[in-house]
């Protein structure tokens, strides 16, 4: 795979579109293979886009969240696994900034921009099997974590553990290569097959106090509580991108390969009234969710710029906007990706095409947290004007 030079004069979005063309060329084959997309990750390193959200004074590109998420969506149209780990790259950079002190995250930002570090995720607060023992000036993490997206082939890892005996959630940023960290290539699920979302084992891993994100700490302020909302909005862009990609691939196949049903009475499938009706429904769905995703993205930019001045009410209203987009993109995406075969026909189920990957990827990722609980939060807001309570999932 040819990578783009860092000296490119293209905009980040133009760079992303060139990369997306490369990723699309073998996306179906890589979906079948699974495992680590090493060439694609290295292409992202060479592109400079791993520092997209990092401010310019620390060597990054200084993009807004709207710009960054637009690129997540661009990748999701062709390869949602790449979109996932790319989105989480910026989520994890946001995590250290939101939970930690400037003297911690500023050097990490500079190193990430200079060396194009990939950040991996081992922060799963619902998986409590990893515990931390206290020593003078450091902690020892021991245990196991599941759903560690992007941990393989990363340089830094954001990891969590439960303190013994207090039960407090501790989050640290540590080098992935540190002694005692064992990354298992055991991710073999039906979708998102190249996210490396398998397990990580910590065998008496030393974590310095200076690596723990204690000030202000996890979900400690309205600004710190933006972290789960960023994660949820990343999912919205992935879901929308998947639906858009499925629509375009189905449209291409319908026009180039599909045939009208013999009882349709038309010569070209583009004149079949039922095919036209299905595409009308797909179009309506996509057009209805795009504004919701874009509105939530704009609101995130506004909240981010407020920083420590962000209020609980402002954070809560952003949570409502993102939950609305999350439910809508889930419903429309699952509908479109499961029904695309109605407009492509039996030949489109050929295994080599792997058009089912759009549904498999979307179905897998939409199970991250139950959408019914988003609906309950929205109902509580719509009826009682109760804003969602911050958690790692809302």
C-alpha positions, -999 to 999 in steps of 0.1 A, spaced: 0 0 0 14 34 -9 14 59 20 10 96 17 40 118 27 36 140 57 47 170 36 14 168 15 -2 201 8 -36 185 8 -62 192 35 -68 165 61 -101 156 45 -84 153 11 -57 131 26 -84 110 42 -103 106 10 -71 93 -8 -65 69 21 -102 58 19 -97 49 -18 -67 27 -8 -86 11 21 -116 3 -1 -95 -17 -26 -92 -47 -3 -117 -40 24 -138 -70 17 -108 -94 16 -94 -79 48 -129 -83 65 -126 -120 57 -91 -123 70 -96 -103 102 -65 -95 124 -45 -64 125 -46 -40 95 -9 -32 98 -4 -16 64 -35 6 69 -24 16 103 11 25 90 -5 45 62 -24 65 89 9 71 107 25 83 75 -4 106 68 -1 127 99 -38 123 107 -31 106 141 -24 141 154 -55 156 138 -72 168 170 -40 178 188 -36 217 189 -10 232 167 12 244 196 19 208 204 26 198 168 -8 186 158 -32 197 130 -55 216 154 -87 202 138 -122 207 154 -142 178 165 -166 183 136 -136 180 112 -122 150 130 -155 132 130 -161 140 94 -130 120 86 -141 91 109 -173 90 88 -152 91 55 -133 60 66 -165 43 78 -180 44 44 -154 20 31 -139 3 63 -156 7 96 -128 -11 115 -103 16 104 -129 43 113 -133 27 147 -96 27 157 -90 61 141 -120 75 161 -107 59 193 -73 74 187 -88 109 192 -111 97 220 -81 85 239 -62 117 233 -93 135 246 -94 112 276 -60 122 289 -68 158 284 -102 157 301 -91 135 330 -54 146 335 -33 176 342 -17 197 314 18 187 326 8 151 318 -10 154 285 10 181 269 42 160 266 20 130 254 5 153 227 39 165 216 53 129 214 22 117 196 25 144 170 62 140 165 63 102 164 28 95 152 19 73 181 -12 51 179 -31 50 212 -50 18 222 -79 13 245 -80 -9 277 -105 13 295 -136 -9 300 -152 3 333 -177 -26 333 -149 -52 333 -136 -51 369 -112 -80 366 -81 -57 366 -72 -44 401 -46 -20 414 -24 -24 444 -9 7 460 28 12 466 48 43 474 47 65 443 32 38 420 5 12 415 5 -23 403 -21 -33 377 -30 -70 376 -58 -88 358 -76 -89 324 -95 -65 302 -119 -72 273 -128 -51 243 -94 -35 240 -99 -19 206 -67 -8 188 -44 -20 216 -24 -42 192 2 -22 172 -2 8 195 25 28 213 4 40 242 -24 24 261 -52 40 283 -60 14 309 -82 12 339 -82 -8 371 -101 -9 404 -82 2 434 -78 -22 463 -95 -19 488 -114 13 480 -128 1 447 -121 35 431 -117 35 393 -81 44 383 -72 53 348 -36 55 335 -18 62 303 12 38 299 35 26 271 20 -5 254 54 -22 254 57 -20 292 67 -52 309 38 -73 320 13 -61 293 2 -91 272 -21 -83 242 -40 -113 229 -50 -115 192 -83 -132 202 -108 -109 185 -128 -131 161 -164 -116 160 -188 -114 132 -182 -77 126 -155 -50 131 -131 -77 124 -100 -56 122 -104 -35 153 -84 -59 174 -110 -55 201 -97 -86 220 -83 -90 255 -54 -76 274 -37 -92 304 -18 -72 330 7 -92 349 20 -70 378 23 -39 355 39 -9 372 20 23 367 36 54 381 15 79 400 25 105 373 8 83 347 -25 81 366 -53 106 355 -63 118 389 -67 155 384 -95 163 377 -101 126 373 -128 105 354 -162 122 350 -153 147 377 -166 179 360 -191 188 333 -161 192 309 -146 159 319 -180 143 314 -177 151 276 -156 119 273 -185 95 270 -203 119 247 -174 120 223 -174 82 222 -211 81 215 -207 107 187 -179 87 172 -203 58 170 -229 80 153 -205 89 126 -194 53 121 -231 42 118 -239 70 94 -208 63 73 -216 26 72 -251 33 60 -238 58 34 -212 33 22 -238 5 20 -261 27 0 -235 36 -25 -223 1 -30 -258 -12 -34 -266 16 -59 -236 7 -80 -245 -30 -80 -281 -23 -88 -273 -2 -118 -244 -23 -131 -253 -59 -122 -289 -64 -110 -317 -74 -133 -354 -64 -132 -378 -91 -120 -395 -108 -149 -430 -97 -138 -420 -60 -134 -428 -52 -170 -398 -29 -173 -366 -34 -193 -342 -16 -169 -341 -22 -132 -339 15 -126 -375 17 -137 -388 -10 -114 -413 7 -91 -405 -15 -61 -368 -9 -64 -374 28 -67 -396 27 -36 -369 10 -16 -343 35 -27 -367 63 -18 -369 48 17 -331 45 19 -327 81 8 -353 94 33 -336 76 61 -301 90 53 -314 125 48 -332 124 81 -301 113 102 -274 135 86 -287 168 101 -290 151 136 -253 139 134 -241 173 121 -260 193 147 -246 172 175 -211 176 161 -215 214 161 -228 213 196 -198 193 207 -174 219 192 -192 246 212 -190 226 244 -154 218 239 -145 254 234 -161 263 267 -137 240 286 -140 244 324 -168 270 319 -191 242 306 -222 239 328 -241 207 338 -271 219 319 -251 225 287 -234 191 290 -268 175 295 -284 191 265 -255 179 244 -261 144 258 -297 146 246 -286 157 211 -261 129 208 -285 102 222 -310 114 196 -285 109 168 -273 76 182 -308 61 182 -316 74 148 -284 63 131 -288 28 147 -323 23 134 -317 37 99 -284 20 95 -296 -14 106 -326 -11 83 -306 0 53 -278 -25 56 -301 -55 61 -325 -46 33 -299 -36 6 -302 -71 -8 -338 -63 -17 -325 -40 -44 -294 -60 -55 -308 -94 -58 -297 -130 -52 -264 -126 -71 -253 -99 -46 -251 -125 -19 -220 -140 -35 -194 -145 -7 -166 -127 -25 -186 -94 -24 -192 -96 13 -219 -70 11 -232 -84 44 -202 -68 61 -220 -35 64 -248 -51 85 -223 -73 105 -201 -43 113 -231 -21 122 -248 -48 142 -216 -55 162 -209 -19 170 -244 -9 179 -243 -35 207 -216 -15 225 -244 -2 248 -281 -9 246 -299 17 225 -331 11 247 -314 30 275 -308 59 252 -345 59 244 -353 58 281 -331 89 286 -347 107 258 -382 98 271 -372 111 305 -361 144 289 -391 147 266 -416 141 293 -400 151 326 -372 174 314 -347 153 333 -313 155 316 -292 123 313 -270 115 342 -233 113 332 -218 78 330 -192 62 308 -221 53 284 -242 85 285 
